[in-house]
């Protein structure tokens, strides 16, 4: 049996992420995505992907001593900053769809 906080954490992980306007930013994690590698990388509560931690340290905050574990999850801010205009995904496939484009994701 899961305790209340544990159940809440699982519901959060297995829920999609939406921005304040209700647009989908990131799909949910799939049930059974808890393999050993994914568990260490995503669910441990520790920064296990050094590139991501360094991105926040050096690009977003310009602070080599930044403790990324103390960052809040203000994704609206992080998305809006868009350093070096790196956000190449604009999320609009309407032109592609209107031309009957087919997208295969593997």
C-alpha positions as CSV (number, residue, x, y, z in Angstrom):
1,X,0.0,0.0,0.0
2,X,1.1,3.5,-0.7
3,X,1.0,6.4,1.7
4,X,-0.7,9.6,0.7
5,X,2.5,11.4,-0.2
6,X,3.8,8.4,-2.2
7,X,0.5,8.2,-4.2
8,X,0.7,11.9,-4.8
9,X,4.2,11.6,-6.1
10,X,3.2,8.8,-8.5
11,X,0.2,10.8,-9.8
12,X,2.5,13.7,-10.4
13,X,5.1,11.7,-12.3
14,X,2.5,9.9,-14.4
15,X,0.7,13.2,-15.3
16,X,1.5,15.5,-18.2
17,X,3.0,18.9,-17.6
18,X,0.9,21.9,-18.8
19,X,1.8,25.5,-18.9
20,X,-0.5,28.1,-17.2
21,X,-2.4,28.6,-20.5
22,X,-3.3,24.8,-20.5
23,X,-0.9,23.9,-23.4
24,X,0.8,20.6,-23.2
25,X,4.5,21.1,-22.4
26,X,5.6,17.5,-21.8
27,X,3.7,14.3,-21.9
28,X,3.4,12.0,-18.8
29,X,5.9,9.4,-18.0
30,X,4.6,6.0,-19.1
31,X,3.8,3.3,-16.5
32,X,6.6,0.8,-16.6
33,X,9.2,3.5,-17.3
34,X,10.7,2.5,-14.0
35,X,13.6,0.4,-15.3
36,X,16.9,0.7,-13.4
37,X,18.5,3.3,-15.7
38,X,15.4,5.5,-15.7
39,X,15.0,5.2,-12.0
40,X,18.5,6.5,-11.4
41,X,18.2,9.2,-14.0
42,X,14.8,10.6,-13.3
43,X,13.2,9.4,-10.1
44,X,16.1,9.4,-7.6
45,X,15.6,13.1,-6.5
46,X,19.3,13.7,-7.3
47,X,20.8,15.5,-10.4
48,X,22.0,12.4,-12.3
49,X,22.5,14.1,-15.6
50,X,25.4,16.5,-15.3
51,X,24.7,18.3,-18.5
52,X,21.3,19.4,-17.1
53,X,22.7,20.6,-13.8
54,X,25.4,22.5,-15.6
55,X,22.9,24.1,-17.9
56,X,21.1,25.6,-14.9
57,X,24.4,26.5,-13.2
58,X,26.2,28.2,-16.1
59,X,23.6,29.2,-18.6
60,X,20.5,30.1,-16.6
61,X,22.1,31.4,-13.4
62,X,25.8,32.0,-14.2
63,X,26.7,30.5,-10.8
64,X,29.1,27.6,-10.6
65,X,28.1,27.0,-6.9
66,X,24.4,26.8,-7.6
67,X,22.7,23.9,-5.8
68,X,20.3,22.6,-8.5
69,X,18.5,20.6,-5.9
70,X,17.2,23.9,-4.5
71,X,15.8,25.2,-7.7
72,X,12.0,25.7,-7.8
73,X,10.1,24.3,-10.7
74,X,9.2,27.6,-12.3
75,X,9.1,26.2,-15.8
76,X,7.3,29.3,-17.2
77,X,10.4,31.4,-16.3
78,X,12.9,28.8,-17.6
79,X,10.9,28.6,-20.9
80,X,10.7,32.4,-21.2
81,X,14.4,33.0,-20.7
82,X,15.4,30.8,-23.7
83,X,19.1,31.6,-23.5
84,X,20.8,31.9,-26.9
85,X,17.5,31.2,-28.5
86,X,18.1,27.5,-28.0
87,X,14.5,26.5,-28.0
88,X,14.1,25.3,-31.5
89,X,10.9,23.4,-30.9
90,X,7.9,25.7,-31.3
91,X,5.3,23.0,-31.0
92,X,3.3,23.9,-34.1
93,X,2.8,21.1,-36.6
94,X,-0.3,22.6,-38.2
95,X,1.3,23.3,-41.6
96,X,2.8,19.8,-41.6
97,X,-0.6,18.3,-40.7
98,X,-2.4,20.4,-43.4
99,X,-0.2,18.9,-46.0
100,X,-1.2,15.4,-44.8
101,X,2.3,14.9,-43.4
102,X,3.1,11.6,-41.7
103,X,5.4,11.5,-38.7
104,X,7.0,8.4,-37.5
105,X,8.6,8.4,-34.0
106,X,10.8,5.5,-33.1
